[in-house]
Amino acid sequence: MLTGDETTVNDLDAEPAWKLRAVERSTKAAKVRAEQRVQRFLHAAQSIIAKRGSTDFTVQEVVDRSHQSLRSFYQHFDGKHELLLALYEDALRQAAERIRDAAAAHDDPSERLRAAVQRLFALSDPDVAGQGPLVTDLSPRLRVSHPAEARAAHGPLIALFTELMTDAKRSGVLRDGVDPARAAALTLGTVVVVAQAGSISEDEVWDFCSRGFAGR
């Protein structure tokens, strides 16, 4: 048995508590700084896209507009394709948040779905908030060049629509035999493509989709 003055080998090998606290504090600070640098690169790229209406820009232009270094850029991104993917993921994540807010304003599961579909339709319009190139240009390119990453980027939207479809199924809104996850994927794809084509209203889109999964 050890006395009060004795220590174990593990005690001797352990890092001092003050050192662990200092390292943890510096790691957190470094993480915050890295996130801030990344956000500046994203904002710079978004600004260029909005001004040009195109994703045709160079890494150096993004670096110059962000007032950071080329070295810093490549510390955070493997190249332009990774920056574009980050922009795309961020746009879809924000879209999912806005759609969730729109759906949450309704109590009825059917009305929540309707609000979500119509909000998605509006957000998928290429003319909305300068997002045109991300919707019409970048999206199909990423599906070809980086299919796995593109699918992952759609994760928040797929999860949200699956959740809404599942709630609708529990309430008896969906037709018998309709799988919520598959209905979510089909609805999501249909709405986005139709919104980009133009000349069709959000009410028409809802009517078409709802007849598919609800039969009415």
C-alpha positions as CSV (number, residue, x, y, z in Angstrom):
1,M,0.0,0.0,0.0
2,L,1.2,3.5,-0.9
3,T,1.7,6.1,1.8
4,G,0.9,9.8,1.4
5,D,4.5,10.6,0.3
6,E,4.6,7.8,-2.4
7,T,3.6,8.2,-6.0
8,T,3.0,5.8,-8.8
9,V,4.8,5.6,-12.1
10,N,1.7,6.9,-13.8
11,D,1.7,9.9,-11.5
12,L,5.3,10.7,-12.5
13,D,4.6,10.3,-16.2
14,A,1.4,12.4,-16.2
15,E,1.5,15.9,-17.7
16,P,1.1,18.7,-15.1
17,A,-2.4,20.0,-15.0
18,W,-1.3,23.6,-15.8
19,K,0.3,22.3,-19.0
20,L,-2.8,20.5,-20.1
21,R,-4.9,23.6,-19.5
22,A,-2.4,25.8,-21.4
23,V,-2.4,23.4,-24.4
24,E,-6.2,23.1,-24.4
25,R,-6.5,26.9,-24.3
26,S,-4.0,27.4,-27.2
27,T,-5.7,24.7,-29.2
28,K,-9.1,26.3,-28.9
29,A,-7.6,29.7,-29.8
30,A,-6.0,28.2,-32.9
31,K,-9.2,26.5,-33.9
32,V,-11.1,29.8,-33.7
33,R,-8.5,31.6,-35.8
34,A,-8.5,28.9,-38.4
35,E,-12.3,29.1,-38.6
36,Q,-12.1,32.9,-39.1
37,R,-9.6,32.5,-41.8
38,V,-11.7,30.0,-43.6
39,Q,-14.8,32.2,-43.4
40,R,-12.9,35.1,-44.9
41,F,-11.9,32.9,-47.9
42,L,-15.5,31.9,-48.3
43,H,-16.8,35.4,-48.1
44,A,-14.3,36.6,-50.6
45,A,-15.3,33.8,-53.1
46,Q,-19.0,34.5,-52.5
47,S,-18.4,38.2,-53.3
48,I,-16.6,37.4,-56.5
49,I,-19.3,35.0,-57.6
50,A,-22.1,37.5,-56.9
51,K,-20.3,40.2,-58.8
52,R,-19.3,38.1,-61.9
53,G,-22.3,35.8,-61.9
54,S,-19.8,32.9,-62.5
55,T,-17.5,30.6,-60.6
56,D,-14.8,31.4,-63.0
57,F,-12.2,32.9,-60.7
58,T,-8.6,32.1,-59.6
59,V,-7.4,31.2,-56.2
60,Q,-5.2,34.3,-56.2
61,E,-8.2,36.5,-56.7
62,V,-9.8,35.0,-53.6
63,V,-6.6,35.4,-51.6
64,D,-6.3,39.0,-52.7
65,R,-9.9,39.9,-51.8
66,S,-9.7,38.1,-48.5
67,H,-6.4,40.0,-47.6
68,Q,-4.8,36.8,-46.6
69,S,-1.8,34.8,-48.0
70,L,-1.7,32.1,-50.6
71,R,0.1,29.9,-48.0
72,S,-2.8,30.3,-45.6
73,F,-5.2,29.3,-48.4
74,Y,-3.4,26.0,-49.0
75,Q,-3.2,25.3,-45.3
76,H,-7.0,25.2,-45.3
77,F,-8.0,24.1,-48.8
78,D,-6.5,21.5,-51.2
79,G,-7.4,23.8,-54.1
80,K,-10.2,25.7,-55.8
81,H,-12.4,22.6,-56.1
82,E,-12.3,22.2,-52.3
83,L,-13.2,25.9,-51.8
84,L,-16.1,25.5,-54.2
85,L,-17.3,22.4,-52.4
86,A,-17.2,24.3,-49.1
87,L,-19.3,27.1,-50.7
88,Y,-21.8,24.5,-52.0
89,E,-22.0,22.7,-48.6
90,D,-22.5,26.0,-46.8
91,A,-25.2,27.1,-49.2
92,L,-27.2,23.9,-48.8
93,R,-26.8,23.9,-45.0
94,Q,-28.2,27.5,-44.9
95,A,-31.0,26.5,-47.2
96,A,-31.9,23.6,-44.9
97,E,-32.1,26.0,-41.9
98,R,-34.4,28.4,-43.8
99,I,-36.6,25.6,-45.0
100,R,-36.9,24.2,-41.5
101,D,-37.9,27.6,-40.2
102,A,-40.6,27.9,-42.8
103,A,-42.0,24.5,-42.0
104,A,-41.9,25.1,-38.3
105,A,-44.4,27.9,-38.7
106,H,-47.1,25.3,-39.3
107,D,-48.6,22.6,-37.1
108,D,-50.2,20.4,-39.6
109,P,-47.7,17.9,-41.2
110,S,-49.2,18.4,-44.7
111,E,-48.8,22.2,-44.3
112,R,-45.3,21.8,-43.1
113,L,-44.4,19.8,-46.1
114,R,-46.1,22.3,-48.4
115,A,-44.1,25.2,-46.8
116,A,-40.9,23.2,-47.1
117,V,-41.4,22.4,-50.8
118,Q,-42.4,26.0,-51.7
119,R,-39.4,27.4,-49.7
120,L,-37.0,25.0,-51.4
121,F,-38.5,26.0,-54.8
122,A,-37.9,29.7,-54.0
123,L,-34.3,29.1,-52.8
124,S,-33.5,26.9,-55.9
125,D,-34.3,29.8,-58.2
126,P,-31.0,30.8,-59.9
127,D,-31.8,34.5,-59.5
128,V,-32.1,34.3,-55.7
129,A,-29.5,36.2,-53.7
130,G,-26.8,35.8,-56.3
131,Q,-26.6,32.1,-55.9
132,G,-27.2,31.3,-59.6
133,P,-23.7,29.9,-60.4
134,L,-23.8,27.7,-57.3
135,V,-27.1,26.3,-58.4
136,T,-26.9,26.1,-62.2
137,D,-23.1,25.7,-62.8
138,L,-21.4,24.2,-59.7
139,S,-24.0,21.7,-58.7
140,P,-24.0,19.5,-61.9
141,R,-20.2,19.8,-62.1
142,L,-19.7,18.5,-58.6
143,R,-22.1,15.6,-59.1
144,V,-19.7,14.5,-61.9
145,S,-16.3,15.4,-60.5
146,H,-16.9,14.7,-56.8
147,P,-20.1,12.6,-56.6
148,A,-19.5,11.3,-53.0
149,E,-18.9,14.8,-51.7
150,A,-21.9,16.2,-53.6
151,R,-24.2,13.6,-52.0
152,A,-22.8,14.4,-48.6
153,A,-23.5,18.1,-49.1
154,H,-27.1,17.3,-49.7
155,G,-27.3,15.4,-46.4
156,P,-29.0,18.2,-44.3
157,L,-31.7,18.7,-46.9
158,I,-32.4,15.0,-47.4
159,A,-32.5,14.5,-43.6
160,L,-35.0,17.4,-43.2
161,F,-37.3,16.2,-45.9
162,T,-37.2,12.7,-44.7
163,E,-38.1,13.9,-41.2
164,L,-41.1,15.9,-42.7
165,M,-42.2,12.9,-44.8
166,T,-42.0,10.6,-41.8
167,D,-44.2,13.0,-39.7
168,A,-46.6,13.1,-42.6
169,K,-46.7,9.3,-42.8
170,R,-47.5,9.0,-39.1
171,S,-50.4,11.4,-39.7
172,G,-51.8,9.5,-42.6
173,V,-50.9,12.0,-45.2
174,L,-48.7,9.7,-47.4
175,R,-50.2,7.0,-49.6
176,D,-49.9,3.4,-48.4
177,G,-46.5,1.9,-49.4
178,V,-44.7,5.3,-49.8
179,D,-41.3,5.2,-48.2
180,P,-40.5,8.6,-46.5
181,A,-36.8,8.6,-47.4
182,R,-37.4,7.8,-51.1
183,A,-40.3,10.3,-51.3
184,A,-38.0,12.9,-49.8
185,A,-35.2,12.3,-52.3
186,L,-37.7,12.3,-55.3
187,T,-39.4,15.5,-54.1
188,L,-36.1,17.2,-53.4
189,G,-34.7,16.4,-56.9
190,T,-38.0,17.3,-58.7
191,V,-38.4,20.7,-57.0
192,V,-34.8,21.8,-57.6
193,V,-34.8,20.8,-61.3
194,V,-38.2,22.4,-62.0
195,A,-37.2,25.6,-60.1
196,Q,-34.1,26.0,-62.3
197,A,-36.2,25.4,-65.5
198,G,-38.5,28.4,-64.7
199,S,-42.0,29.1,-66.0
200,I,-43.7,26.9,-63.4
201,S,-45.1,28.3,-60.1
202,E,-44.5,27.0,-56.6
203,D,-48.2,26.0,-56.3
204,E,-47.9,23.9,-59.5
205,V,-44.8,22.2,-58.1
206,W,-46.5,21.4,-54.8
207,D,-49.6,20.1,-56.6
208,F,-47.5,17.8,-58.7
209,C,-45.3,16.5,-55.8
210,S,-48.2,16.0,-53.4
211,R,-50.1,13.9,-55.9
212,G,-47.1,11.7,-56.1
213,F,-46.6,11.0,-52.4
214,A,-50.1,11.7,-51.1
215,G,-52.3,10.9,-54.0
216,R,-54.3,14.1,-53.9
